[in-house]
Amino acid sequence: MCSKKKKRILTGDRPTGRLHLGHYVGSLQNRVNLQYKYDTFLIIADVQALTTNFEQPEKLSEDVRQVAKDYLAVGIDPEETTIFVQSLVPEIAELTIFYSMIVTVNQLKRNPTIKSESAQYGYDDMTYGFLGYPVSQAADITFCKAHLVPVGEDQLPHIEQTRKIVRKFNQMYATVFPEPEALVSDFPRLVGLDGQSKMSKSLNNAIYLNDSRKEVKEKISQAVTDPARIRIDDPGHPEVCTVFEYHKAFNKENVKEIEENCRGGKIGCVACKKQLDGAINDFLDPFRERRVKYINDPSLVDDILISGTRKAREIAGETIAEVREAMKINYFNE
């Protein structure tokens, strides 16, 4: 008796630089677990990276490979997960164009994520590509007929936009696509080393997955702690301490003891940071070990991306054939 076919997941990242611990806590650890339960497609969305980095497209070559190495280092298995490059699947761009015919500009302008991100980047006059980001994302999700999309709550408007596009397409032409559902992550957002915001490359407050042991130690030594503690024996307030937040994420077995010692003034911030340094470096060591073979032989990364992209293209070709048939524009196959 054959097993039930796995549902399909589409997830991924824009290649805008190295991935950090915030990415791991927020999404990567979940992807490693999900890849054994679902048919997983992992997109390196280089076209979408151009929506905010269009002035430096030459950076993408290195950034695409860097993101791929980060994926492989944390435990993404290319035998279980299809890792592919967005721009090398032209059918996604074709599907984006078809979708753009049934989405209004006003719908896109009302998208809360577009509003917040345009304000974040200071865009008074958005480019067509930036405004159309949700349409491109809808094509990413549906080219492979994904059933589920793991996202944080801030991305829910994009998923709802995709569902609207799918419903309209299916009603106007024929039922080609399943309506994808959001698989909302309940993992907490990791605060940056400065304690002021989420971990981010642009804010220079991140610990990267490929940081050396020395780099991790130096960064943790500068992390913000409880501002009310002046002397070692002052009672601490771990609930306001960035370092304690990291202990909860990466040193769980010692959290209770650290909290008690902090509140009782029995451990100073320097000693607390030293414990965290050891815990995070021990946590990152397996990632460093996996990364070595890809650093020593970069062609392995390229081979994985080429193979995954080839598989994605095959599926995309089948989907576009169905789309053209549904729209009655498969001119020479009628």
VOLO-843831 format. One record per residue (C-alpha): residue number from 1; x, y, z negated. Coordinates in nm, 2 decimals. Layout:
<pts>
   num        u        v        w
   NUM        X        Y        Z
...
</pts>
This chain:
<pts>
   num        u        v        w
     1     0.00     0.00     0.00
     2     0.15     0.33     0.10
     3     0.20     0.61    -0.16
     4     0.00     0.92    -0.15
     5     0.16     1.20     0.06
     6     0.33     1.47    -0.15
     7     0.19     1.82    -0.15
     8     0.42     2.07     0.01
     9     0.59     2.37    -0.17
    10     0.75     2.68    -0.01
    11     0.97     2.90    -0.22
    12     1.29     3.09    -0.17
    13     1.49     3.41    -0.21
    14     1.61     3.71    -0.02
    15     1.99     3.68     0.02
    16     2.09     4.02    -0.13
    17     2.39     3.89    -0.33
    18     2.48     3.64    -0.59
    19     2.22     3.47    -0.81
    20     2.23     3.52    -1.18
    21     2.10     3.36    -1.50
    22     1.78     3.56    -1.47
    23     1.71     3.38    -1.14
    24     1.79     3.04    -1.30
    25     1.55     3.10    -1.60
    26     1.28     3.25    -1.38
    27     1.28     3.01    -1.09
    28     1.58     2.79    -1.01
    29     1.54     2.55    -1.30
    30     1.17     2.51    -1.21
    31     1.27     2.43    -0.84
    32     1.52     2.17    -0.95
    33     1.24     1.99    -1.13
    34     0.97     2.04    -0.87
    35     1.18     1.90    -0.58
    36     1.12     1.55    -0.70
    37     0.74     1.59    -0.73
    38     0.67     1.78    -0.41
    39     0.79     1.81    -0.05
    40     0.99     2.12    -0.11
    41     1.10     2.38     0.15
    42     1.34     2.64     0.03
    43     1.37     2.95     0.25
    44     1.67     3.19     0.26
    45     1.47     3.49     0.37
    46     1.74     3.69     0.56
    47     1.49     3.88     0.77
    48     1.31     4.00     0.46
    49     1.65     4.10     0.31
    50     1.67     4.35     0.60
    51     1.36     4.54     0.47
    52     1.58     4.71     0.21
    53     1.93     4.63     0.35
    54     1.89     4.71     0.72
    55     2.19     4.94     0.72
    56     2.43     4.66     0.64
    57     2.32     4.35     0.83
    58     2.68     4.23     0.85
    59     2.66     4.13     0.48
    60     2.40     3.87     0.55
    61     2.65     3.61     0.68
    62     2.83     3.58     0.34
    63     2.51     3.64     0.13
    64     2.32     3.36     0.31
    65     2.60     3.11     0.23
    66     2.64     3.25    -0.12
    67     2.28     3.18    -0.20
    68     2.30     2.84    -0.05
    69     2.60     2.76    -0.28
    70     2.41     2.88    -0.58
    71     2.12     2.65    -0.49
    72     2.35     2.35    -0.46
    73     2.54     2.43    -0.77
    74     2.24     2.44    -1.00
    75     2.12     2.10    -0.87
    76     1.90     2.16    -0.56
    77     1.94     1.83    -0.37
    78     1.94     1.87     0.01
    79     1.82     1.52     0.04
    80     1.50     1.62    -0.15
    81     1.47     1.99    -0.05
    82     1.48     2.14     0.29
    83     1.70     2.45     0.27
    84     1.67     2.67     0.58
    85     1.74     3.02     0.72
    86     1.44     3.23     0.80
    87     1.57     3.41     1.11
    88     1.68     3.09     1.27
    89     1.32     2.97     1.29
    90     1.18     3.20     1.55
    91     0.83     3.05     1.52
    92     0.80     3.23     1.19
    93     0.84     3.56     1.37
    94     0.59     3.46     1.63
    95     0.34     3.36     1.36
    96     0.40     3.70     1.19
    97     0.30     3.88     1.51
    98    -0.02     3.68     1.54
    99    -0.11     3.75     1.18
   100    -0.04     4.12     1.22
   101    -0.33     4.14     1.46
   102    -0.58     4.05     1.19
   103    -0.44     4.25     0.90
   104    -0.51     4.62     0.86
   105    -0.26     4.88     0.76
   106    -0.49     4.99     0.47
   107    -0.49     4.64     0.33
   108    -0.11     4.65     0.32
   109    -0.09     4.99     0.17
   110    -0.32     4.89    -0.11
   111    -0.10     4.59    -0.20
   112     0.02     4.66    -0.56
   113     0.36     4.50    -0.50
   114     0.43     4.71    -0.19
   115     0.33     5.02    -0.39
   116     0.56     4.95    -0.68
   117     0.85     4.84    -0.47
   118     0.83     5.14    -0.24
   119     0.84     5.36    -0.55
   120     1.13     5.16    -0.69
   121     1.33     5.22    -0.37
   122     1.22     5.58    -0.33
   123     1.05     5.52     0.01
   124     0.83     5.82     0.09
   125     0.79     5.69     0.45
   126     0.80     5.31     0.47
   127     0.93     5.12     0.77
   128     0.70     4.90     0.96
   129     0.90     4.60     0.84
   130     0.88     4.69     0.47
   131     0.50     4.76     0.49
   132     0.46     4.43     0.68
   133     0.65     4.23     0.42
   134     0.34     4.04     0.30
   135     0.25     3.94     0.66
   136     0.60     3.80     0.71
   137     0.57     3.62     0.38
   138     0.24     3.47     0.49
   139     0.41     3.33     0.80
   140     0.69     3.19     0.58
   141     0.43     3.01     0.36
   142     0.21     2.88     0.63
   143     0.45     2.78     0.91
   144     0.50     2.45     0.72
   145     0.14     2.44     0.59
   146     0.26     2.48     0.23
   147    -0.01     2.40    -0.04
   148     0.17     2.56    -0.33
   149     0.39     2.86    -0.38
   150     0.58     2.90    -0.72
   151     0.58     3.27    -0.81
   152     0.59     3.51    -1.09
   153     0.28     3.72    -1.17
   154     0.42     4.02    -0.98
   155     0.40     3.82    -0.66
   156     0.04     3.72    -0.69
   157    -0.08     4.00    -0.46
   158     0.13     3.86    -0.18
   159    -0.02     3.51    -0.23
   160    -0.37     3.65    -0.23
   161    -0.29     3.84     0.09
   162    -0.17     3.51     0.25
   163    -0.49     3.34     0.14
   164    -0.70     3.62     0.31
   165    -0.50     3.59     0.63
   166    -0.54     3.21     0.63
   167    -0.92     3.24     0.57
   168    -0.96     3.49     0.85
   169    -0.75     3.29     1.09
   170    -0.94     2.97     1.02
   171    -1.28     3.14     1.05
   172    -1.19     3.32     1.37
   173    -1.02     3.04     1.56
   174    -1.01     2.70     1.40
   175    -0.91     2.54     1.07
   176    -0.53     2.51     1.11
   177    -0.40     2.60     0.77
   178    -0.47     2.50     0.41
   179    -0.52     2.79     0.17
   180    -0.20     2.80    -0.04
   181    -0.23     2.83    -0.41
   182     0.01     3.02    -0.64
   183     0.19     2.80    -0.89
   184     0.25     3.07    -1.16
   185     0.57     3.03    -1.36
   186     0.54     3.07    -1.73
   187     0.91     3.11    -1.78
   188     1.01     3.44    -1.95
   189     1.19     3.71    -1.76
   190     1.55     3.73    -1.89
   191     1.64     4.07    -2.01
   192     1.97     4.22    -1.89
   193     2.29     4.26    -2.09
   194     2.20     4.62    -2.16
   195     1.87     4.52    -2.32
   196     1.68     4.78    -2.12
   197     1.55     4.59    -1.82
   198     1.54     4.26    -1.64
   199     1.88     4.11    -1.53
   200     1.96     4.27    -1.20
   201     2.26     4.32    -0.97
   202     2.17     4.68    -0.90
   203     2.17     4.76    -1.27
   204     2.51     4.59    -1.33
   205     2.37     4.40    -1.63
   206     2.38     4.04    -1.50
   207     2.57     3.72    -1.57
   208     2.61     3.54    -1.24
   209     2.60     3.17    -1.18
   210     2.95     3.17    -1.04
   211     3.11     3.39    -1.31
   212     3.43     3.25    -1.46
   213     3.45     3.16    -1.83
   214     3.65     3.48    -1.88
   215     3.40     3.70    -1.70
   216     3.11     3.55    -1.91
   217     3.31     3.61    -2.23
   218     3.38     3.97    -2.14
   219     3.02     4.04    -2.04
   220     2.87     3.89    -2.36
   221     3.12     4.09    -2.57
   222     2.96     4.41    -2.43
   223     2.59     4.29    -2.47
   224     2.36     4.51    -2.67
   225     2.27     4.39    -3.02
   226     2.06     4.51    -3.31
   227     2.13     4.89    -3.33
   228     2.03     4.90    -3.70
   229     2.32     4.67    -3.80
   230     2.63     4.87    -3.91
   231     2.81     4.63    -4.14
   232     2.84     4.25    -4.11
   233     2.63     4.19    -4.42
   234     2.34     4.42    -4.31
   235     2.02     4.23    -4.26
   236     1.96     4.18    -3.89
   237     1.65     4.20    -3.67
   238     1.69     3.92    -3.41
   239     1.36     4.01    -3.24
   240     1.52     4.33    -3.10
   241     1.86     4.17    -3.02
   242     1.95     4.09    -2.66
   243     2.20     3.84    -2.77
   244     1.94     3.65    -2.97
   245     1.72     3.63    -2.66
   246     2.00     3.46    -2.48
   247     2.05     3.22    -2.77
   248     1.68     3.12    -2.74
   249     1.74     3.04    -2.37
   250     2.08     2.87    -2.37
   251     2.15     2.77    -2.73
   252     1.82     2.63    -2.85
   253     1.95     2.37    -3.09
   254     2.11     2.65    -3.31
   255     1.85     2.92    -3.28
   256     1.68     2.86    -3.62
   257     2.02     2.87    -3.80
   258     2.13     3.18    -3.61
   259     1.80     3.36    -3.69
   260     1.82     3.28    -4.06
   261     2.19     3.39    -4.08
   262     2.12     3.71    -3.89
   263     1.83     3.81    -4.11
   264     2.03     3.73    -4.42
   265     2.33     3.92    -4.31
   266     2.54     3.60    -4.31
   267     2.67     3.63    -3.95
   268     2.81     3.93    -3.78
   269     2.74     4.03    -3.41
   270     3.10     3.94    -3.30
   271     3.07     3.58    -3.44
   272     2.71     3.56    -3.30
   273     2.84     3.66    -2.95
   274     3.13     3.41    -2.98
   275     2.87     3.13    -3.03
   276     2.67     3.25    -2.73
   277     2.98     3.27    -2.51
   278     3.05     2.91    -2.58
   279     2.70     2.80    -2.52
   280     2.65     2.98    -2.19
   281     2.99     2.87    -2.06
   282     2.91     2.51    -2.15
   283     2.58     2.55    -1.98
   284     2.75     2.69    -1.66
   285     3.03     2.43    -1.64
   286     2.83     2.17    -1.45
   287     2.73     2.43    -1.20
   288     3.10     2.53    -1.16
   289     3.19     2.16    -1.11
   290     2.93     2.11    -0.83
   291     3.04     2.43    -0.66
   292     3.40     2.33    -0.62
   293     3.34     2.09    -0.33
   294     3.15     2.35    -0.14
   295     3.42     2.61    -0.20
   296     3.69     2.36    -0.09
   297     3.49     2.26     0.22
   298     3.26     2.55     0.34
   299     3.15     2.34     0.64
   300     2.94     2.13     0.40
   301     2.72     2.43     0.33
   302     2.68     2.51     0.70
   303     2.59     2.15     0.78
   304     2.32     2.15     0.51
   305     2.17     2.48     0.64
   306     2.19     2.37     1.00
   307     2.02     2.04     0.92
   308     1.75     2.20     0.71
   309     1.68     2.47     0.97
   310     1.65     2.21     1.24
   311     1.39     2.02     1.04
   312     1.20     2.35     0.97
   313     1.20     2.44     1.34
   314     1.05     2.10     1.43
   315     0.76     2.15     1.19
   316     0.73     2.52     1.30
   317     0.70     2.41     1.66
   318     0.42     2.17     1.58
   319     0.24     2.44     1.38
   320     0.27     2.70     1.66
   321     0.14     2.46     1.91
   322    -0.17     2.41     1.69
   323    -0.20     2.79     1.65
   324    -0.19     2.86     2.02
   325    -0.44     2.59     2.09
   326    -0.68     2.73     1.83
   327    -0.64     3.08     1.98
   328    -0.68     2.95     2.33
   329    -0.35     3.09     2.44
   330    -0.18     2.76     2.52
   331    -0.20     2.86     2.88
   332    -0.02     2.57     3.05
   333    -0.15     2.29     2.83
   334    -0.52     2.35     2.88
</pts>
